[in-house]
Every structure is written in structure tokens, then in C-alpha cells.
């Protein structure tokens, strides 16, 4: 028809502009150190923009009715579903091994700053010093008793009982535990309040406080094989949860983290039931 644009005329400038935008997004996001998955998404947005503007300029389709209209709707639905499912399956996701690598970098940095110090050795030495301190306090109490004739042992026994050091107690352990959760990026594998991993790696934790005790949570963090979430057999067998938190998370941080998680008791969220695998 005279005056009507050809398909080439409709496509060419849109294709050039959207290609330039896509390339710019790819290189700029790379310069800003975005992960590859986000860079690909930015380019796909440019492609989506090209498709939308192309559809706006295409000639109108002929009117359809009856069976042809139903077939056209079903075909459109199938195509859109195939694109959506295909993108979800084939687009790169965050790799748990990559997340473990990030954690390992933190550990290596700590080791470099303190090459001769190991957290477990420091913990053992601290416990030994605590026992020696208590022995000295007992001797002082006996000396005071022999001089004054009054026993002070009973008053200080409970305070001097050897305890596992957990670092300086925070004023709000729940808030501190939430900070620990964010610090170690637990949200990359777990969801709380609908925020977190977009791919099934670890269970949602919104109701974990009703399903596991503080001690069980602490054991699970330090020993991922101790407990398994119901329905996460494959993830459990693959060992997606890092095994080196004993080197990374201090006792104080672990106490706060477990305390925070124990407060999550939203029964409306289907948090999987924990299954103890190792006594």
C-alpha cells in the first residue's frame, strides 16, 4: 500500500538504537563490576524495549473471531510461557560455590591479618586462662577467709564458674543477630519476610523459631550435616551450606544469630521441618 512503511524501515533504526543501548549497558555494568547475571538482564531489557517499540509500529492484525481467535490467544500464551520458563531455566543464577568463594576470601583476609592465630586455638587458650583465673580467685578467697574469719567462697562461686567466652554481650542480641545474618549474607540461600534467594538453595526461615531450638540452630551453623530441612534432600547431599563457619563466625556472633532466628515464629510461612541427621 502506498505510503506504508516496509518491515525493513520499521526495524532498522530501532535495531540500531537498541543494539547501541544494549552494548552500552553491557560495558558500563561490567565497568561497575556487576555480576554477569545482572549484565545479561540489562541487555535483555534493551531487547525487550526493541520488541515493544517494534510491535507498536507494525501494521494492525486482521480481526479474528471464533476458533481462530481462541487459537491465536492460546498460541500467544504458549509463546510467552515458553520464553518465561526458558529464561528462568537457562539464565545464570547465583552459584553457591561462588558464595563459598566469597566466604573463603573473608577467611583468607583474616588469616593474613593474623597469620599465627586460629579461632579454635584462641578459644581453647581462653578457656584454660579462665580455669586458672578461677583457681586463683579460690585461693584469694581462702586467704581472705583465714584473715577475716568470714567465708567469701559462696558469694563468688557462681560468678567465677568457668564459662565459654562469647565476646562482649550486645545490648540487643536480636538486633545484633540480624546484623550477623546480613554480614555473612545468609539471605543468598535463605528467605525471611519474602526477601532473599530467588532460587531454591536453603529453606525459608520465617517460622524456624517454632521448629528448632537455639542449640539446634547453633549446631546446624557449625555442622551443616547435623540437621536437614524436610524436602531439601538434594541440597543437603550436595553440601551447599558452607562448612567453614567454625573458622569464620565467632561464638558471640553465633549466639546472637541463633537468638535472632529463634524469634522468627511466623506460622503462616511454610518453613520446612528440620530433621536431625547426626546426634
For each residue, the residues with C-beta under 8 A, 3 or more apart:
1: 4
2:
3:
4: 1 59
5: 9 10 57
6: 9 10
7: 10 11
8: 11 12
9: 5 6 12
10: 5 6 7 14 54 57 58
11: 7 8 14 15 54
12: 8 9 15 16
13: 16 17
14: 10 11 17 18 50 53 54 57
15: 11 12 18 19 50
16: 12 13 19 20
17: 13 14 20 21
18: 14 15 21 22 46 47 49 50 53
19: 15 16 22 23 46
20: 16 17 23 24
21: 17 18 24 25 46 49
22: 18 19 25 26 42 43 46 47
23: 19 20 26 27
24: 20 21 27 28
25: 21 22 28 29 39 42 43 45 46
26: 22 23 29 30 39 42 43
27: 23 24 30 31
28: 24 25 31 32
29: 25 26 32 34 38 39 42
30: 26 27 33 34 39
31: 27 28
32: 28 29
33: 30
34: 29 30 38 39 42
35: 38 39 94
36: 39 40 92
37: 40 41 91 92 93 94
38: 29 34 35 41 42
39: 25 26 29 30 34 35 36 42 43
40: 36 37 43 44 91 92
41: 37 38 44 45 91
42: 22 25 26 29 34 38 39 45 46
43: 22 25 26 39 40 46 47
44: 40 41 47 48 87
45: 25 41 42 48 49
46: 18 19 21 22 25 42 43 49 50
47: 18 22 43 44 50 51
48: 44 45 51 52
49: 18 21 45 46 52 53
50: 14 15 18 46 47 53 54
51: 47 48 54 55
52: 48 49 55 56
53: 14 18 49 50 56 57
54: 10 11 14 50 51 57 58
55: 51 52 58
56: 52 53
57: 5 10 14 53 54
58: 10 54 55
59: 4
60:
61: 64
62:
63:
64: 61 68 69 72
65: 68 69
66: 69 70
67: 70 71
68: 64 65 71 72
69: 64 65 66 72 73
70: 66 67 73 74
71: 67 68 74 75
72: 64 68 69 75 76
73: 69 70 76 77
74: 70 71 77 78
75: 71 72 78 79
76: 72 73 79 80
77: 73 74 80 81
78: 74 75 81 82
79: 75 76 82 83
80: 76 77 83 84
81: 77 78 84 85
82: 78 79 85 86
83: 79 80 86 87
84: 80 81 87 88
85: 81 82 88 89
86: 82 83 89 90
87: 44 83 84 90 91
88: 84 85 91
89: 85 86
90: 86 87
91: 37 40 41 87 88
92: 36 37 40 95
93: 37 198 199
94: 35 37 98 99 188 197 199
95: 92 98 99
96: 99 100 189 201 240
97: 100 101
98: 94 95 101 102
99: 94 95 96 102 103 185 188 189 242
100: 96 97 103 104 242
101: 97 98 104 105
102: 98 99 105 106 185
103: 99 100 106 107 184 242 244 248
104: 100 101 107 108 244
105: 101 102 108 109
106: 102 103 109 110 248
107: 103 104 110 111 244 247 248
108: 104 105 111 112
109: 105 106 112 113
110: 106 107 113 114 248
111: 107 108 114 115
112: 108 109 115
113: 109 110
114: 110 111 117
115: 111 112
116:
117: 114 121 122
118: 121 122 247
119: 122 123 246 247 250
120: 123 124 246 247
121: 117 118 124 125
122: 117 118 119 125 126
123: 119 120 126 127 164 165 251
124: 120 121 127 128
125: 121 122 128 129
126: 122 123 129 130 165
127: 123 124 130 131 162 164 165
128: 124 125 131 132
129: 125 126 132 133
130: 126 127 133 134 162 163 165
131: 127 128 134 135 162
132: 128 129 135 136
133: 129 130 136 137 160
134: 130 131 137 138 160 161 162
135: 131 132 138 139
136: 132 133 139 140
137: 133 134 140 141 156 160
138: 134 135 141 142 153 160
139: 135 136 142 143
140: 136 137 143 144
141: 137 138 144 145 151 152 153 156
142: 138 139 145 146 153
143: 139 140 146 147
144: 140 141 147 148 150 152
145: 141 142 148 149 150 151 152 153
146: 142 143 149
147: 143 144
148: 144 145
149: 145 146
150: 144 145
151: 141 145 154
152: 141 144 145 155 156
153: 138 141 142 145 156 157
154: 151 157
155: 152
156: 137 141 152 153 159 160
157: 153 154 160 161
158: 161
159: 156
160: 133 134 137 138 156 157
161: 134 157 158
162: 127 130 131 134
163: 130
164: 123 127 251
165: 123 126 127 130 251 252
166: 169 250 251 252 255
167: 250 251 252 253
168: 252
169: 166 173 252
170: 173 175 176 256
171:
172: 175 176
173: 169 170 176 177 255 256 259 260
174: 177 178 256 259 260 263
175: 170 172 178 179 260
176: 170 172 173 179 180 256 260
177: 173 174 180 181 256 257 258 259 260 261
178: 174 175 181 182 260
179: 175 176 182 183 256
180: 176 177 183 184 249 253 254 256 257 260
181: 177 178 184 186 187 192 257 260 261
182: 178 179 185 186 187
183: 179 180
184: 103 180 181 245 248 249
185: 99 102 182 188
186: 181 182 189 190
187: 181 182 190 191 192 195 196 197
188: 94 99 185 196 197 201
189: 96 99 186 196 197 201 202 240 241
190: 186 187 196 197 201 202 203 204 205
191: 187 194 195 196 197 204 205 206
192: 181 187 195 196 204 205 206 264
193: 206
194: 191
195: 187 191 192
196: 187 188 189 190 191 192 204
197: 94 187 188 189 190 191 200 201 202
198: 93
199: 93 94
200: 197 232 235
201: 96 188 189 190 197 235 240
202: 189 190 197 229 232 235 240 241
203: 190 208 229 231 232 271 272
204: 190 191 192 196 207 269 270 271 272
205: 190 191 192 208 261 264 271
206: 191 192 193 264 266 269 271
207: 204 210 211 264 265 266 267 268 269 270 271
208: 203 205 211 212 217 261 262 264 271 274
209: 212 261 262 263 264 265
210: 207 265 267 271
211: 207 208 271 273 274
212: 208 209 216 217 220 227 261 262 274
213: 216 217 262
214: 217 218 258 259 262
215: 218 219 258
216: 212 213 219 220 226 227 274 276
217: 208 212 213 214 220 221 257 258 261 262
218: 214 215 221 222 254 255 258
219: 215 216 222 223 226 227
220: 212 216 217 223 224 226 227 274
221: 217 218 224 245 249 254 257 258
222: 218 219 245 246 249 254
223: 219 220 226 278
224: 220 221 239 241 242 243
225: 236 239 277 278
226: 216 219 220 223 276 277 278
227: 212 216 219 220 274 275 276 277 278
228: 232 233 236 274 275 277
229: 202 203 232 235 236 272 273 274 275
230: 272 273 274 275
231: 203 272
232: 200 202 203 228 229 235 236 272
233: 228 236 237
234: 237 238
235: 200 201 202 229 232 238 240 241
236: 225 228 229 232 233 239 277
237: 233 234
238: 234 235
239: 224 225 236 243
240: 96 189 201 202 235
241: 189 202 224 235
242: 99 100 103 224 245
243: 224 239
244: 103 104 107 247 248
245: 184 221 222 242 248 249 254
246: 119 120 222 249
247: 107 118 119 120 244
248: 103 106 107 110 184 244 245
249: 180 184 221 222 245 246 253 254 257
250: 119 166 167 253 254
251: 123 164 165 166 167 254 255
252: 165 166 167 168 169 255 256
253: 167 180 249 250 256 257
254: 180 218 221 222 245 249 250 251 257 258
255: 166 173 218 251 252 258 259
256: 170 173 174 176 177 179 180 252 253 259 260
257: 177 180 181 217 221 249 253 254 260 261
258: 177 214 215 217 218 221 254 255 261 262
259: 173 174 177 214 255 256 262 263
260: 173 174 175 176 177 178 180 181 256 257 263 264
261: 177 181 205 208 209 212 217 257 258 264
262: 208 209 212 213 214 217 258 259
263: 174 209 259 260
264: 192 205 206 207 208 209 260 261
265: 207 209 210
266: 206 207 269
267: 207 210
268: 207
269: 204 206 207 266
270: 204 207
271: 203 204 205 206 207 208 210 211
272: 203 204 229 230 231 232
273: 211 229 230
274: 208 211 212 216 220 227 228 229 230
275: 227 228 229 230
276: 216 226 227 279
277: 225 226 227 228 236
278: 223 225 226 227
279: 276
